[in-house]
Amino acid sequence: MWQSEQHLQELASVPLSRDPQVVRLIAEKNMWDTGDKCLHLIFHLLSRRTWSFVQHSAPPECYAGILSSDMVLRQDDTMSCHDSN
């Protein structure tokens, strides 16, 4: 599962890092928006990477309607999934 990926855990831990280089970079007075940019970059990378994991480790979206309470939608989606295979 994507939650156990070491590189994602390390990336998510960067904002909480006590590493002197990270602290100095975020606290730099001449670059007032560095902290915000670092957080936005980290969240962007995490969201893209986790989305790619989800896409490749879950069933195709065409199966979502099969779980619907609407019988017609369920039948239509079942047929479309069989037709696409």
Legacy VTK file of the C-alpha trace (Angstrom):
# vtk DataFile Version 3.0
C-alpha trace
ASCII
DATASET POLYDATA
POINTS 85 float
0.000 0.000 0.000
1.083 3.563 -0.656
0.968 4.484 3.049
3.965 2.261 3.754
6.191 3.715 1.030
9.376 4.974 2.683
9.965 7.849 0.237
6.461 9.254 0.916
7.006 9.106 4.663
10.343 10.884 4.307
8.853 13.556 2.061
5.962 14.135 4.472
8.398 14.509 7.377
10.366 17.375 5.772
8.184 20.194 7.226
8.735 18.773 10.722
12.439 18.195 10.191
14.968 19.419 12.736
17.729 19.177 10.151
19.757 22.421 10.450
19.816 22.976 6.682
16.035 22.694 6.375
15.467 24.935 9.395
17.887 27.532 8.034
16.268 27.446 4.572
12.746 27.919 5.920
13.807 30.599 8.385
15.777 32.656 5.822
14.647 36.281 6.200
15.603 37.348 2.674
13.305 34.717 1.211
10.066 35.400 3.104
7.944 32.888 1.170
10.386 29.955 1.188
8.481 28.067 3.887
5.202 28.382 2.002
6.819 27.316 -1.244
8.412 24.279 0.423
5.083 23.210 1.915
3.240 23.700 -1.375
5.885 21.704 -3.232
5.763 18.873 -0.704
1.957 18.707 -0.724
1.921 18.842 -4.514
4.446 16.002 -4.809
2.635 13.914 -2.207
-0.742 14.398 -3.856
0.599 13.519 -7.318
2.507 10.494 -6.084
-0.327 9.122 -3.953
-2.792 9.677 -6.797
-0.618 7.602 -9.124
-0.468 4.848 -6.491
-4.243 4.894 -6.108
-4.789 4.740 -9.852
-2.539 1.729 -10.253
-3.526 -0.210 -7.154
-7.319 0.062 -7.363
-9.851 -1.371 -9.777
-10.787 0.751 -12.795
-13.371 3.475 -12.231
-15.781 1.691 -14.546
-16.496 -0.690 -11.652
-17.731 2.083 -9.338
-21.304 1.965 -10.654
-21.525 -1.764 -9.921
-21.852 -0.868 -6.233
-24.700 1.566 -6.878
-28.114 1.037 -5.298
-29.673 1.958 -8.674
-30.310 -1.342 -10.477
-30.257 0.227 -13.967
-26.937 1.981 -13.339
-25.510 -1.224 -11.909
-26.531 -3.218 -14.964
-25.273 -0.570 -17.390
-21.888 -0.393 -15.685
-21.608 -4.171 -15.530
-22.245 -4.396 -19.277
-19.845 -1.553 -20.120
-17.051 -3.168 -18.083
-17.539 -6.459 -19.897
-17.643 -4.686 -23.269
-14.383 -2.824 -22.614
-12.450 -6.017 -21.765
LINES 1 86
85 0 1 2 3 4 5 6 7 8 9 10 11 12 13 14 15 16 17 18 19 20 21 22 23 24 25 26 27 28 29 30 31 32 33 34 35 36 37 38 39 40 41 42 43 44 45 46 47 48 49 50 51 52 53 54 55 56 57 58 59 60 61 62 63 64 65 66 67 68 69 70 71 72 73 74 75 76 77 78 79 80 81 82 83 84
